[in-house]
Amino acid sequence: MSGPGFAAMLGQFDGPEQLRLRALALPAPRRGQVVVRVDAASVNPIDTRRRAGYGRRLMSVLGAARLPLVLGNDFAGTVCAVGHGVTAFREGDAVFGAKPPSSHGSHATHVVLDAALVLRQPPGMRAEQLAALPYNFLTVARAIAGAGITRSAIQGREVLVHGASGGLGLIALRLLDDMGACVTAVAGARRHDCRQAGAAHVLDRHAEPLRTLPRKFAATLNFGNWDDEAALLRLLAPDALGHATTVHPLLGRLDRAGLAAGLAGAWLEKRRMARQAPPGARYAWTVFRPDRAALQQLANWAPLLQRSTTPVCFPLAQAAQAHLHVEQQQPGRAILLPHMT
Ligand SMILES: NC(=O)c1ccc[n+]([C@@H]2O[C@H](COP(=O)([O-])OP(=O)(O)OC[C@H]3O[C@@H](n4cnc5c(N)ncnc54)[C@H](OP(=O)(O)O)[C@@H]3O)[C@@H](O)[C@H]2O)c1
């Protein structure tokens, strides 16, 4: 490794102005780890929420809330150091990946992580397009599995995606379309993007309330709003596969009530909601988790999925502006380019 490292460091949980460019002590890789020079890293809604303190209880337990904190899960970059026992990579390999929540995230010039969570870049992709995908793809893959959706089970059946025009939604539309599902997307202003991503039907969530839809869907995915959870469950057909949501209140409950009471409350709330699904249908609260097998799937999917992603790039010194971009739901994925001046 050469040259000084930097990171967008969060000094205290609050607004984007708390993010400052600070020197980063360049880490040495331990056994099984690699150090990656980060060419691009995405800023996702979870980063802006963690910045404001959301999820602190659980993140503290995971060692992922220590200040100063470097946010960010996913990246595309170049291997610049390998630890003992790493044979799959050498310095100079172009890679991408996603790391679990930590205090040493990817919004930095360098990131250190297990080599098992790193893959070679698919050919012909730009770092800023690749970096927009891992966190979102891994979450969508878990949601699809959580709802019981498989290629054979969903072929020719109807699926509804709520929050379809966002980062998760557009990936889900492409995957489900490829699986042969007939997809209804529910979105606000950016409905055109949903059509381009393969939705057969696109509903305007401001004009067509969910309650007016028939009870015909084999699966429903909620990436939009927890308040609509019960309405989405009512749209499942009697023989539905299931429903998954990424906008569940798990972390918020833990923050408010503490770990024990929060977990108990969340479990009760989940059970109450699950009862509203048809008998036999799955009901899942999806939580992001890095997963090598899903990253390998992403390597195949990335050239197609990049069409759903318009990167909007910021230098690391403008991390605060990137957070505002996400919070204001501006079009395009906010991407940090740590070596851009
Ligand atoms: N649990 C986890 O591990 C996990 C992992 C990843 C993401 N998430 C969460 O999943 C959600 C989606 O992530 P994302 O990256 O796709 O976010 P995103 O890019 O901000 O997209 C969310 C979409 O939801 C729609 N929306 C906004 N307000 C809504 C409302 N009141 N009712 C219905 N739809 C609404 C918006 O589109 P329109 O205005 O066009 O409808 C927006 O495009 C976020 O809340 C994120 O924090 C959770």
The ligand as an SDF file (V2000), in Angstrom:
LIG
                    3D

 48 52  0  0  0  0  0  0  0  0999 V2000
  -33.6720   -4.4930    6.5220 N   0  0  0  0  0  0  0  0  0  0  0  0
  -32.5520   -4.3560    5.8050 C   0  0  0  0  0  0  0  0  0  0  0  0
  -31.5190   -5.0070    6.0290 O   0  0  0  0  0  0  0  0  0  0  0  0
  -32.5720   -3.3560    4.6790 C   0  0  0  0  0  0  0  0  0  0  0  0
  -31.6060   -3.4310    3.6740 C   0  0  0  0  0  0  0  0  0  0  0  0
  -31.6970   -2.5340    2.6010 C   0  0  0  0  0  0  0  0  0  0  0  0
  -32.7020   -1.5670    2.6000 C   0  0  0  0  0  0  0  0  0  0  0  0
  -33.5790   -1.5190    3.6200 N   0  0  0  0  0  0  0  0  0  0  0  0
  -34.6680   -0.5350    3.6060 C   0  0  0  0  0  0  0  0  0  0  0  0
  -35.5050   -0.8530    2.5150 O   0  0  0  0  0  0  0  0  0  0  0  0
  -36.0890    0.3440    1.9970 C   0  0  0  0  0  0  0  0  0  0  0  0
  -35.8340    0.4100    0.4980 C   0  0  0  0  0  0  0  0  0  0  0  0
  -34.4480    0.5880    0.2690 O   0  0  0  0  0  0  0  0  0  0  0  0
  -33.9650    1.3240   -1.0590 P   0  0  0  0  0  0  0  0  0  0  0  0
  -32.4950    1.3340   -1.0370 O   0  0  0  0  0  0  0  0  0  0  0  0
  -34.6870    0.7380   -2.2210 O   0  0  0  0  0  0  0  0  0  0  0  0
  -34.5270    2.7930   -0.7790 O   0  0  0  0  0  0  0  0  0  0  0  0
  -34.8490    3.9230   -1.8520 P   0  0  0  0  0  0  0  0  0  0  0  0
  -33.9280    3.8120   -3.0100 O   0  0  0  0  0  0  0  0  0  0  0  0
  -34.9280    5.1940   -1.0830 O   0  0  0  0  0  0  0  0  0  0  0  0
  -36.2930    3.5050   -2.3830 O   0  0  0  0  0  0  0  0  0  0  0  0
  -37.4100    3.4490   -1.5600 C   0  0  0  0  0  0  0  0  0  0  0  0
  -38.6150    3.7190   -2.4420 C   0  0  0  0  0  0  0  0  0  0  0  0
  -39.7820    3.6820   -1.6310 O   0  0  0  0  0  0  0  0  0  0  0  0
  -40.7290    4.6030   -2.1600 C   0  0  0  0  0  0  0  0  0  0  0  0
  -41.3990    5.2620   -1.0560 N   0  0  0  0  0  0  0  0  0  0  0  0
  -40.9660    6.3390   -0.3530 C   0  0  0  0  0  0  0  0  0  0  0  0
  -41.8610    6.6610    0.5810 N   0  0  0  0  0  0  0  0  0  0  0  0
  -42.8910    5.7760    0.4540 C   0  0  0  0  0  0  0  0  0  0  0  0
  -44.1310    5.6170    1.1320 C   0  0  0  0  0  0  0  0  0  0  0  0
  -44.4900    6.4240    2.1310 N   0  0  0  0  0  0  0  0  0  0  0  0
  -44.9460    4.6120    0.7400 N   0  0  0  0  0  0  0  0  0  0  0  0
  -44.5850    3.7730   -0.2690 C   0  0  0  0  0  0  0  0  0  0  0  0
  -43.4240    3.9000   -0.9490 N   0  0  0  0  0  0  0  0  0  0  0  0
  -42.5740    4.8830   -0.5850 C   0  0  0  0  0  0  0  0  0  0  0  0
  -39.9620    5.6050   -3.0150 C   0  0  0  0  0  0  0  0  0  0  0  0
  -40.4290    5.5740   -4.3550 O   0  0  0  0  0  0  0  0  0  0  0  0
  -41.7510    6.3230   -4.8720 P   0  0  0  0  0  0  0  0  0  0  0  0
  -41.8290    7.6510   -4.1900 O   0  0  0  0  0  0  0  0  0  0  0  0
  -41.5300    6.3810   -6.3630 O   0  0  0  0  0  0  0  0  0  0  0  0
  -42.8760    5.4070   -4.5060 O   0  0  0  0  0  0  0  0  0  0  0  0
  -38.5410    5.0960   -3.0700 C   0  0  0  0  0  0  0  0  0  0  0  0
  -38.0530    4.9830   -4.3920 O   0  0  0  0  0  0  0  0  0  0  0  0
  -35.4490    1.5120    2.7630 C   0  0  0  0  0  0  0  0  0  0  0  0
  -36.3280    1.9040    3.7920 O   0  0  0  0  0  0  0  0  0  0  0  0
  -34.1990    0.8870    3.3540 C   0  0  0  0  0  0  0  0  0  0  0  0
  -33.7850    1.5380    4.5440 O   0  0  0  0  0  0  0  0  0  0  0  0
  -33.5490   -2.3850    4.6460 C   0  0  0  0  0  0  0  0  0  0  0  0
  1  2  1  0
  2  3  2  0
  2  4  1  0
  4  5  1  0
  4 48  2  0
  5  6  2  0
  6  7  1  0
  7  8  2  0
  8  9  1  0
  8 48  1  0
  9 10  1  0
  9 46  1  0
 10 11  1  0
 11 12  1  0
 11 44  1  0
 12 13  1  0
 13 14  1  0
 14 15  2  0
 14 16  1  0
 14 17  1  0
 17 18  1  0
 18 19  2  0
 18 20  1  0
 18 21  1  0
 21 22  1  0
 22 23  1  0
 23 24  1  0
 23 42  1  0
 24 25  1  0
 25 26  1  0
 25 36  1  0
 26 27  1  0
 26 35  1  0
 27 28  2  0
 28 29  1  0
 29 30  1  0
 29 35  2  0
 30 31  1  0
 30 32  2  0
 32 33  1  0
 33 34  2  0
 34 35  1  0
 36 37  1  0
 36 42  1  0
 37 38  1  0
 38 39  2  0
 38 40  1  0
 38 41  1  0
 42 43  1  0
 44 45  1  0
 44 46  1  0
 46 47  1  0
M  CHG  2   8   1  16  -1
M  END
$$$$
